[in-house]
Amino acid sequence: MRKLVLGLALASTAIATPAFARDNSWYLQLDFGGMIVEDADVAINGVKNADSIDFKKGFDGGAVLGYDFGPFRLETEASYRQAKIKNSGGADASNLSFMVNGLLDFGPDDGLQGFVGGGAGVARVHADVIDDSDSGFAWQAIAGIRAPLSSHIDVGLKYRFMNVANVDLVSPAGDSIGTRWRSHSLMGTLAYN
């Protein structure tokens, strides 16, 4: 009888405890939120600080496919961000990026968890105002928090600093234009693992 009672107690505990199976599992995550692009100096035909670009607030969104190794996560990311250029008659600038990220996790899988990390890859920056784009090396810094809603669904809040140091464009008149892209994004995240 004692073994039966003990067995039932252990079984009920196992049923009542959710199985948060994030460690050693794949996950798919969607991100979306607001973004601020830093104002950028512009070099025209080699003349530094010949002009500047000021941006309005924009948006940032993307999708992530990753693997959680426990305290470390490795992920691939495709994301797109866009902001209007001030005093340009409605023209905007956008950045499409493909990155590989490494993240360190802090905290329990069954509760609030923090993470920090970074990534590197390629980004294509496009400016409507001159109708040109340039692709080049990009890097980013990431930090955030996440928490489980169930054994398979996580929600979170993520900050991303995105940097593309060298953006080289050509105006319709043939002028060489050099600038950069730096943005700060705060996004909500929804992940399935």
Secondary structure, DSSP 8 states (H G I E B T S, - for coil): -HHHHHHHHHHHHHHHS-----TTEEEEEEEEEEEEE--EEEEETTEEEEEEE-EEEEEEEEEEEEEE-SSEEEEEEEEEEEEEETTSTT-EEEEEEEEEEEEEEES-TTS-EEEEEEEEEEEEEEETTTTEEEEEEEEEEEEEEEEESSSSEEEEEEEEEEEEEEEEEE-TT--EEEEEEEEEEEEEEEEE-
